[in-house]
Amino acid sequence: MKQTRSLFRHFLKGHFLFIFFPPIVIIFFSAFFGFSDINEIDMNTLDQFYVTVLLFGFIMVAFVVMSWLFFLRLRKRLTRLQEVMSFSANHHSFPKPISVQMDRMDEIDQLGSSFNWMIQQLEDSRKREYEEELLRHRLIANLSHDLRTPLTILRGHITRLNKESMSLEGQDSLTEMNHTITRVGDLMDDLLSYTLLTSGKHPFDPTSTDIVRLVRASVAAWYPAFEEKEIQFDVDLPTEETFCWEADPKWMTRVLDNLFQNILRHAAEGKYANIVVDVEKELIIVADRGPGMDNSSYERGAGIGLSTSNYMLKKMKLKADFTSNENGTRVVIGKLNLKLTQK
């Protein structure tokens, strides 16, 4: 951008024209047009001293006043720009463009013009990001819907083949195929749920929730499934004490369902699950003795569900801390501003 005026040059020019130039003109005329003779007759040395002091006093006062006016105007322009930026930071929104005098275009106007260009670029980037996210959500939703038809057809053929006589190996293959189809369907459901969740289409209704009561209800609902897999269910829930979180009960239940489901899918071989509610520290602890999250089974299947759970917890101002190794996985859920201690 072409600069047509400099603030520093404008500052020097104004001070020279209105402060230093008049005394120079007076001195020049007094030297070449006879003022010196008048001075010799009418003015003594003391008067000349007073005139000199008065002249320099005028120069100093004029310099201070003009400098103060100049920097006052400069401060007002910078303050106006700072207020626009502060409004954006305080209200978490893009600021409005500021007015710029195109005929002046000094350093402050250049800064304002660059600021306006930055706002325009951010708005364009946000618009493109929103359009891309909307397109991605629509694509995932359509893909999840379209894949259900072939999966349903495959399941129908598997059901028909199960009625036919075949070898034991063939029956095992059909059973594995049926489990794989079910797993793919669950993954599509998780993906669709995560897409709807991040797009704000899942209702979020936070309320004061009794956490011990909610965990107890979830454990009771999942107990038959753990018992069927012969998993030892070690539960430590207080009977009298409890605590409340400002959370959506449906979302909290969904988070616990995801953790319990991951134990059944990826840690069932450990034959152990431990659920603890620490009322004093306000923590929910879920642990297992599976192969750990570094196992390939976890990497293939738990990613979307855990991402959904983490998103829900963050929305409810909670967080989950994962500790995992070859001896098992431990998940601690607590408040976002709380340091989750591991025992």
Secondary structure as the mmCIF struct_conf table of DSSP 4:
data_model
#
loop_
_struct_conf.conf_type_id
_struct_conf.id
_struct_conf.beg_label_comp_id
_struct_conf.beg_label_asym_id
_struct_conf.beg_label_seq_id
_struct_conf.end_label_comp_id
_struct_conf.end_label_asym_id
_struct_conf.end_label_seq_id
HELX_RH_AL_P HELX_RH_AL_P1 LEU A 7 HIS A 15
HELX_RH_PI_P HELX_RH_PI_P1 PHE A 16 PHE A 20
HELX_RH_AL_P HELX_RH_AL_P2 PHE A 21 PHE A 32
BEND BEND1 PHE A 33 GLY A 34
HELX_RH_AL_P HELX_RH_AL_P3 PHE A 35 ASP A 42
HELX_RH_AL_P HELX_RH_AL_P4 THR A 45 HIS A 91
TURN_TY1_P TURN_TY1_P1 HIS A 92 HIS A 92
BEND BEND2 SER A 93 SER A 93
HELX_LH_PP_P HELX_LH_PP_P1 PHE A 94 SER A 99
TURN_TY1_P TURN_TY1_P2 MET A 102 ARG A 104
HELX_RH_AL_P HELX_RH_AL_P5 GLU A 107 ASN A 162
TURN_TY1_P TURN_TY1_P3 LYS A 163 LYS A 163
BEND BEND3 GLU A 164 GLU A 164
HELX_RH_AL_P HELX_RH_AL_P6 LEU A 168 THR A 198
TURN_TY1_P TURN_TY1_P4 SER A 199 GLY A 200
BEND BEND4 HIS A 202 HIS A 202
STRN STRN1 THR A 207 ASP A 210
HELX_RH_AL_P HELX_RH_AL_P7 ILE A 211 GLU A 228
TURN_TY1_P TURN_TY1_P5 LYS A 229 GLU A 230
STRN STRN2 GLN A 232 ASP A 236
BEND BEND5 THR A 239 GLU A 240
STRN STRN3 CYS A 244 ALA A 247
HELX_RH_AL_P HELX_RH_AL_P8 PRO A 249 HIS A 266
BEND BEND6 ALA A 267 ALA A 267
HELX_RH_3T_P HELX_RH_3T_P1 ALA A 268 GLY A 270
STRN STRN4 TYR A 272 ASP A 278
TURN_TY1_P TURN_TY1_P6 VAL A 279 GLU A 282
STRN STRN5 LEU A 283 ASP A 288
BEND BEND7 GLY A 290 PRO A 291
TURN_TY1_P TURN_TY1_P7 MET A 293 ASP A 294
BEND BEND8 ASN A 295 ASN A 295
HELX_RH_AL_P HELX_RH_AL_P9 SER A 296 GLY A 301
BEND BEND9 ALA A 302 ALA A 302
HELX_RH_AL_P HELX_RH_AL_P10 GLY A 303 LYS A 315
TURN_TY1_P TURN_TY1_P8 MET A 316 LYS A 317
STRN STRN6 LEU A 318 ASN A 325
TURN_TY1_P TURN_TY1_P9 GLU A 326 ASN A 327
STRN STRN7 GLY A 328 LYS A 335
TURN_TY1_P TURN_TY1_P10 LEU A 336 ASN A 337
BEND BEND10 LEU A 338 LEU A 338
#
